[in-house]
Amino acid sequence: MSKPAIKALTILEMLQSQRQISGADMAERLGIDRRSLRRYIAMLEELGIPITSERGRYGGYMLVPGFKLPPLMFTNEEASAVALGLMAVRSLRLADTAPAVASAQSKLERVMPPALQGSVQALRETAVLDVPDTRWTLTQPPRPALTSELTALAMAAQTQHRVSFEYRPPEGVPMRREFDPYGLVFSHTRWYAVGLCRLRLAIRSFRLDRVADVRETGEAFEKPDNFDTAAHLQHALATLPRGLPAHVLLHTDLDSATRELGRYVGPLVPTPAGIQLHTTTTSHTWFARMLASLTFDFTIQGPDELRDAVRAESQRLARIAGLA
C-alpha cells in the first residue's frame, strides 16, 4: 500500500474515532503540513466519504452524521485482543452468550486478511482460559504477557514447530531455552506455556511474563495424543512444594470439595472416610482461615502447627462474634 493511501486511511481512522478533530491536530499527528492534509481529505471525498468542516477557533473536520462507516480494520494486536475477549466470554459458560460469541467470531474471521485469520485461529485452537470457580485465588493483578510472544507461541503450538526463547527466572541470569509448545493456559492471573522443555527433556510450564524473544527453530515436533494442557498445569500448580505441610480429611464428597476449594489447593483424593488432602502451603494461618470458610466439617491430621493455627482462628472468630 502506498504512503499516500496509508496517510488517507489514518485520517479516516481519526475521523471515525472522534466526533470532531482539528486540522492542526491531524497534521501534527501525521507529521505533514495543512496543505497536504487538505489534499488527503480531498482524496477521501473523491472516494465518496462525506467529510464536513467548520471554520473558526473551535472548528475542525468530522464525518457527516449517519454515514455508514466501512468495515473495521484491526492490527495484529487488536485482532488478538478481540479473539481473547471472545474466548473469555465463552469460558464464563453463560448459555445466552454462546450464540452471540460464535456469530461474532465468525463475522470477524470472514473479514480478516489471511495473516490475521491465522493468528486468531491459532489462539483459539491452542489457548485455554481457565477461569477459577473459587474465591481462593491469588489476589494480585494479572501479570502482563506480550501479545507478540503469546501469538508466536500459539502459532508454534498450532503448527507443532519448536521454538527458542529467552527465559528470565525470578532469580538468576536469563538463558535461552528450546521448547516444544503443546498449548497455552491462562490461570490464576497469569499466562503459561505448557510443553516439552528440550533442556530438561520433561514437560514444563513457563510463565509468559518471564518469556521474551520467541523464535521458531525450523524443527517440527509431535504433540502427544489427547494431551490436556489445562489439566497438566492444574496438577503442577497443586503439587508445587511450598515449605509447610498440611494434612486434612474433608468430611464431604469430591464435587463439594472441588467446588469450595478449587483445583489448586492440592490433590483431592476420595477415600471411604472422606476426601483426603495432602498438600503444602506458605502459611498455616492462611490455610486455617481457608478451612474455616468451608461449609462441611474436617479433621486436621497434622502437623501440630496447623492445629494451632485453626485453634487461633476459631478464637479470633469467637472474639469478633462477642463469644469470648
Contacts in CASP RR format, 6 or more apart in sequence:
PFRMAT RR
TARGET T0000
AUTHOR 0000-0000-0000
METHOD contacts of the structure
MODEL  1
MSKPAIKALTILEMLQSQRQISGADMAERLGIDRRSLRRYIAMLEELGIP
ITSERGRYGGYMLVPGFKLPPLMFTNEEASAVALGLMAVRSLRLADTAPA
VASAQSKLERVMPPALQGSVQALRETAVLDVPDTRWTLTQPPRPALTSEL
TALAMAAQTQHRVSFEYRPPEGVPMRREFDPYGLVFSHTRWYAVGLCRLR
LAIRSFRLDRVADVRETGEAFEKPDNFDTAAHLQHALATLPRGLPAHVLL
HTDLDSATRELGRYVGPLVPTPAGIQLHTTTTSHTWFARMLASLTFDFTI
QGPDELRDAVRAESQRLARIAGLA
4 40 0 8 1.000
4 43 0 8 1.000
7 30 0 8 1.000
7 32 0 8 1.000
7 36 0 8 1.000
7 40 0 8 1.000
8 40 0 8 1.000
8 43 0 8 1.000
8 44 0 8 1.000
9 73 0 8 1.000
10 30 0 8 1.000
11 26 0 8 1.000
11 30 0 8 1.000
11 37 0 8 1.000
11 40 0 8 1.000
11 41 0 8 1.000
11 44 0 8 1.000
12 44 0 8 1.000
12 49 0 8 1.000
12 70 0 8 1.000
13 73 0 8 1.000
14 21 0 8 1.000
14 26 0 8 1.000
14 29 0 8 1.000
15 21 0 8 1.000
15 51 0 8 1.000
15 61 0 8 1.000
15 62 0 8 1.000
15 63 0 8 1.000
16 63 0 8 1.000
16 69 0 8 1.000
19 62 0 8 1.000
20 54 0 8 1.000
20 59 0 8 1.000
20 60 0 8 1.000
20 61 0 8 1.000
20 62 0 8 1.000
21 60 0 8 1.000
21 61 0 8 1.000
21 62 0 8 1.000
22 59 0 8 1.000
22 60 0 8 1.000
22 61 0 8 1.000
23 34 0 8 1.000
23 37 0 8 1.000
23 60 0 8 1.000
23 61 0 8 1.000
24 34 0 8 1.000
26 37 0 8 1.000
26 61 0 8 1.000
27 33 0 8 1.000
27 34 0 8 1.000
27 36 0 8 1.000
27 37 0 8 1.000
30 37 0 8 1.000
32 40 0 8 1.000
41 51 0 8 1.000
41 61 0 8 1.000
44 51 0 8 1.000
45 51 0 8 1.000
49 63 0 8 1.000
49 67 0 8 1.000
50 63 0 8 1.000
50 64 0 8 1.000
50 67 0 8 1.000
51 61 0 8 1.000
51 62 0 8 1.000
51 63 0 8 1.000
51 64 0 8 1.000
52 61 0 8 1.000
52 62 0 8 1.000
52 63 0 8 1.000
52 64 0 8 1.000
53 59 0 8 1.000
53 60 0 8 1.000
53 61 0 8 1.000
53 62 0 8 1.000
54 60 0 8 1.000
54 62 0 8 1.000
63 69 0 8 1.000
71 111 0 8 1.000
72 111 0 8 1.000
74 82 0 8 1.000
74 112 0 8 1.000
74 116 0 8 1.000
76 115 0 8 1.000
76 116 0 8 1.000
76 119 0 8 1.000
76 147 0 8 1.000
76 151 0 8 1.000
77 147 0 8 1.000
77 148 0 8 1.000
79 108 0 8 1.000
79 112 0 8 1.000
79 116 0 8 1.000
79 119 0 8 1.000
79 120 0 8 1.000
80 119 0 8 1.000
80 120 0 8 1.000
80 123 0 8 1.000
80 147 0 8 1.000
80 150 0 8 1.000
80 151 0 8 1.000
81 147 0 8 1.000
82 108 0 8 1.000
82 120 0 8 1.000
83 105 0 8 1.000
83 108 0 8 1.000
83 119 0 8 1.000
83 120 0 8 1.000
83 123 0 8 1.000
83 124 0 8 1.000
84 123 0 8 1.000
84 127 0 8 1.000
84 129 0 8 1.000
86 101 0 8 1.000
86 104 0 8 1.000
86 105 0 8 1.000
87 123 0 8 1.000
87 124 0 8 1.000
87 127 0 8 1.000
87 129 0 8 1.000
88 129 0 8 1.000
88 131 0 8 1.000
89 97 0 8 1.000
89 101 0 8 1.000
90 97 0 8 1.000
90 98 0 8 1.000
90 101 0 8 1.000
91 129 0 8 1.000
91 130 0 8 1.000
91 131 0 8 1.000
92 131 0 8 1.000
105 124 0 8 1.000
108 120 0 8 1.000
109 117 0 8 1.000
109 120 0 8 1.000
109 121 0 8 1.000
112 120 0 8 1.000
118 155 0 8 1.000
119 151 0 8 1.000
119 154 0 8 1.000
119 155 0 8 1.000
121 158 0 8 1.000
122 151 0 8 1.000
122 154 0 8 1.000
122 155 0 8 1.000
122 157 0 8 1.000
122 158 0 8 1.000
122 159 0 8 1.000
123 150 0 8 1.000
123 151 0 8 1.000
123 154 0 8 1.000
123 184 0 8 1.000
125 154 0 8 1.000
125 158 0 8 1.000
126 153 0 8 1.000
126 154 0 8 1.000
126 157 0 8 1.000
126 158 0 8 1.000
126 181 0 8 1.000
126 183 0 8 1.000
126 184 0 8 1.000
127 150 0 8 1.000
127 154 0 8 1.000
127 183 0 8 1.000
127 184 0 8 1.000
127 185 0 8 1.000
127 186 0 8 1.000
128 183 0 8 1.000
128 184 0 8 1.000
128 185 0 8 1.000
128 186 0 8 1.000
128 229 0 8 1.000
128 230 0 8 1.000
129 185 0 8 1.000
129 186 0 8 1.000
130 185 0 8 1.000
130 186 0 8 1.000
130 187 0 8 1.000
130 188 0 8 1.000
130 230 0 8 1.000
130 233 0 8 1.000
130 234 0 8 1.000
132 187 0 8 1.000
132 188 0 8 1.000
132 262 0 8 1.000
132 264 0 8 1.000
133 259 0 8 1.000
133 262 0 8 1.000
134 259 0 8 1.000
134 260 0 8 1.000
134 261 0 8 1.000
134 262 0 8 1.000
136 261 0 8 1.000
136 262 0 8 1.000
136 264 0 8 1.000
136 265 0 8 1.000
136 290 0 8 1.000
137 188 0 8 1.000
137 189 0 8 1.000
137 264 0 8 1.000
138 188 0 8 1.000
138 189 0 8 1.000
140 189 0 8 1.000
141 189 0 8 1.000
142 189 0 8 1.000
142 190 0 8 1.000
143 189 0 8 1.000
143 190 0 8 1.000
143 191 0 8 1.000
143 207 0 8 1.000
143 209 0 8 1.000
144 209 0 8 1.000
145 190 0 8 1.000
145 191 0 8 1.000
145 208 0 8 1.000
145 209 0 8 1.000
145 211 0 8 1.000
146 208 0 8 1.000
146 212 0 8 1.000
148 214 0 8 1.000
149 165 0 8 1.000
149 208 0 8 1.000
149 211 0 8 1.000
149 212 0 8 1.000
149 214 0 8 1.000
150 184 0 8 1.000
150 191 0 8 1.000
150 208 0 8 1.000
152 163 0 8 1.000
152 214 0 8 1.000
152 216 0 8 1.000
153 163 0 8 1.000
153 181 0 8 1.000
153 183 0 8 1.000
153 184 0 8 1.000
153 193 0 8 1.000
153 208 0 8 1.000
153 211 0 8 1.000
153 214 0 8 1.000
154 183 0 8 1.000
154 184 0 8 1.000
156 162 0 8 1.000
156 163 0 8 1.000
156 181 0 8 1.000
156 214 0 8 1.000
156 216 0 8 1.000
157 181 0 8 1.000
157 182 0 8 1.000
157 183 0 8 1.000
157 184 0 8 1.000
157 193 0 8 1.000
157 223 0 8 1.000
160 180 0 8 1.000
160 220 0 8 1.000
160 221 0 8 1.000
160 222 0 8 1.000
160 223 0 8 1.000
161 216 0 8 1.000
161 217 0 8 1.000
161 218 0 8 1.000
161 219 0 8 1.000
161 220 0 8 1.000
161 221 0 8 1.000
162 178 0 8 1.000
162 179 0 8 1.000
162 180 0 8 1.000
162 198 0 8 1.000
162 216 0 8 1.000
162 217 0 8 1.000
162 218 0 8 1.000
162 219 0 8 1.000
162 220 0 8 1.000
162 221 0 8 1.000
163 178 0 8 1.000
163 179 0 8 1.000
163 181 0 8 1.000
163 214 0 8 1.000
163 215 0 8 1.000
163 216 0 8 1.000
163 217 0 8 1.000
164 176 0 8 1.000
164 177 0 8 1.000
164 178 0 8 1.000
164 179 0 8 1.000
164 214 0 8 1.000
164 215 0 8 1.000
164 217 0 8 1.000
165 176 0 8 1.000
165 177 0 8 1.000
165 179 0 8 1.000
165 211 0 8 1.000
165 212 0 8 1.000
165 213 0 8 1.000
165 214 0 8 1.000
165 215 0 8 1.000
166 174 0 8 1.000
166 175 0 8 1.000
166 176 0 8 1.000
166 177 0 8 1.000
166 211 0 8 1.000
166 212 0 8 1.000
166 213 0 8 1.000
167 174 0 8 1.000
167 175 0 8 1.000
167 176 0 8 1.000
167 177 0 8 1.000
167 206 0 8 1.000
167 210 0 8 1.000
167 211 0 8 1.000
168 174 0 8 1.000
168 210 0 8 1.000
168 211 0 8 1.000
168 212 0 8 1.000
169 210 0 8 1.000
170 210 0 8 1.000
174 212 0 8 1.000
177 197 0 8 1.000
177 198 0 8 1.000
177 199 0 8 1.000
177 206 0 8 1.000
178 197 0 8 1.000
178 198 0 8 1.000
178 199 0 8 1.000
178 217 0 8 1.000
179 193 0 8 1.000
179 195 0 8 1.000
179 196 0 8 1.000
179 197 0 8 1.000
179 198 0 8 1.000
179 204 0 8 1.000
179 206 0 8 1.000
180 195 0 8 1.000
180 196 0 8 1.000
180 198 0 8 1.000
180 221 0 8 1.000
180 223 0 8 1.000
181 193 0 8 1.000
181 194 0 8 1.000
181 195 0 8 1.000
182 194 0 8 1.000
182 195 0 8 1.000
182 196 0 8 1.000
182 203 0 8 1.000
182 223 0 8 1.000
182 224 0 8 1.000
182 227 0 8 1.000
182 229 0 8 1.000
183 193 0 8 1.000
183 194 0 8 1.000
183 195 0 8 1.000
183 229 0 8 1.000
184 191 0 8 1.000
184 192 0 8 1.000
184 193 0 8 1.000
184 194 0 8 1.000
184 208 0 8 1.000
184 229 0 8 1.000
185 191 0 8 1.000
185 192 0 8 1.000
185 194 0 8 1.000
185 205 0 8 1.000
185 229 0 8 1.000
185 230 0 8 1.000
185 233 0 8 1.000
186 192 0 8 1.000
187 230 0 8 1.000
187 233 0 8 1.000
187 234 0 8 1.000
187 237 0 8 1.000
188 237 0 8 1.000
188 264 0 8 1.000
190 207 0 8 1.000
190 208 0 8 1.000
190 209 0 8 1.000
191 207 0 8 1.000
191 208 0 8 1.000
191 209 0 8 1.000
192 205 0 8 1.000
192 206 0 8 1.000
192 207 0 8 1.000
192 208 0 8 1.000
192 233 0 8 1.000
193 205 0 8 1.000
193 206 0 8 1.000
193 208 0 8 1.000
193 211 0 8 1.000
194 203 0 8 1.000
194 204 0 8 1.000
194 205 0 8 1.000
194 229 0 8 1.000
194 232 0 8 1.000
194 233 0 8 1.000
195 203 0 8 1.000
195 204 0 8 1.000
195 205 0 8 1.000
195 229 0 8 1.000
196 202 0 8 1.000
196 203 0 8 1.000
196 204 0 8 1.000
196 221 0 8 1.000
197 203 0 8 1.000
197 204 0 8 1.000
197 206 0 8 1.000
203 232 0 8 1.000
205 232 0 8 1.000
205 233 0 8 1.000
205 236 0 8 1.000
234 263 0 8 1.000
234 264 0 8 1.000
235 267 0 8 1.000
237 264 0 8 1.000
238 263 0 8 1.000
238 264 0 8 1.000
238 265 0 8 1.000
238 266 0 8 1.000
238 267 0 8 1.000
238 279 0 8 1.000
239 266 0 8 1.000
239 267 0 8 1.000
239 279 0 8 1.000
240 280 0 8 1.000
241 280 0 8 1.000
242 280 0 8 1.000
242 281 0 8 1.000
242 282 0 8 1.000
243 280 0 8 1.000
243 281 0 8 1.000
243 282 0 8 1.000
244 280 0 8 1.000
244 281 0 8 1.000
244 282 0 8 1.000
244 283 0 8 1.000
244 284 0 8 1.000
244 287 0 8 1.000
244 305 0 8 1.000
245 278 0 8 1.000
245 279 0 8 1.000
245 280 0 8 1.000
245 302 0 8 1.000
245 303 0 8 1.000
246 277 0 8 1.000
246 278 0 8 1.000
246 279 0 8 1.000
246 280 0 8 1.000
246 281 0 8 1.000
246 284 0 8 1.000
246 287 0 8 1.000
246 302 0 8 1.000
246 303 0 8 1.000
246 306 0 8 1.000
247 277 0 8 1.000
247 278 0 8 1.000
247 300 0 8 1.000
247 301 0 8 1.000
247 302 0 8 1.000
247 303 0 8 1.000
247 306 0 8 1.000
248 277 0 8 1.000
248 291 0 8 1.000
248 298 0 8 1.000
248 299 0 8 1.000
248 300 0 8 1.000
248 301 0 8 1.000
248 302 0 8 1.000
248 306 0 8 1.000
249 271 0 8 1.000
249 273 0 8 1.000
249 274 0 8 1.000
249 275 0 8 1.000
249 276 0 8 1.000
249 277 0 8 1.000
249 298 0 8 1.000
249 299 0 8 1.000
249 301 0 8 1.000
250 257 0 8 1.000
250 261 0 8 1.000
250 268 0 8 1.000
250 274 0 8 1.000
250 275 0 8 1.000
250 276 0 8 1.000
250 277 0 8 1.000
250 294 0 8 1.000
250 296 0 8 1.000
250 298 0 8 1.000
251 274 0 8 1.000
251 296 0 8 1.000
251 297 0 8 1.000
251 298 0 8 1.000
251 299 0 8 1.000
252 274 0 8 1.000
252 275 0 8 1.000
252 296 0 8 1.000
252 297 0 8 1.000
253 270 0 8 1.000
253 274 0 8 1.000
253 275 0 8 1.000
254 268 0 8 1.000
254 270 0 8 1.000
254 275 0 8 1.000
256 295 0 8 1.000
256 296 0 8 1.000
257 268 0 8 1.000
257 275 0 8 1.000
257 277 0 8 1.000
257 296 0 8 1.000
258 268 0 8 1.000
260 293 0 8 1.000
260 294 0 8 1.000
260 295 0 8 1.000
260 296 0 8 1.000
261 268 0 8 1.000
261 277 0 8 1.000
261 290 0 8 1.000
261 294 0 8 1.000
265 277 0 8 1.000
265 279 0 8 1.000
265 290 0 8 1.000
266 277 0 8 1.000
266 278 0 8 1.000
266 279 0 8 1.000
267 277 0 8 1.000
267 278 0 8 1.000
267 279 0 8 1.000
268 275 0 8 1.000
268 276 0 8 1.000
268 277 0 8 1.000
269 275 0 8 1.000
269 276 0 8 1.000
269 277 0 8 1.000
269 278 0 8 1.000
270 276 0 8 1.000
281 287 0 8 1.000
284 305 0 8 1.000
284 306 0 8 1.000
284 308 0 8 1.000
284 309 0 8 1.000
285 309 0 8 1.000
285 312 0 8 1.000
285 313 0 8 1.000
287 306 0 8 1.000
287 309 0 8 1.000
288 306 0 8 1.000
288 309 0 8 1.000
288 310 0 8 1.000
288 312 0 8 1.000
288 313 0 8 1.000
289 313 0 8 1.000
291 298 0 8 1.000
291 310 0 8 1.000
292 310 0 8 1.000
292 313 0 8 1.000
292 314 0 8 1.000
292 317 0 8 1.000
300 306 0 8 1.000
300 307 0 8 1.000
300 310 0 8 1.000
315 324 0 8 1.000
318 324 0 8 1.000
END
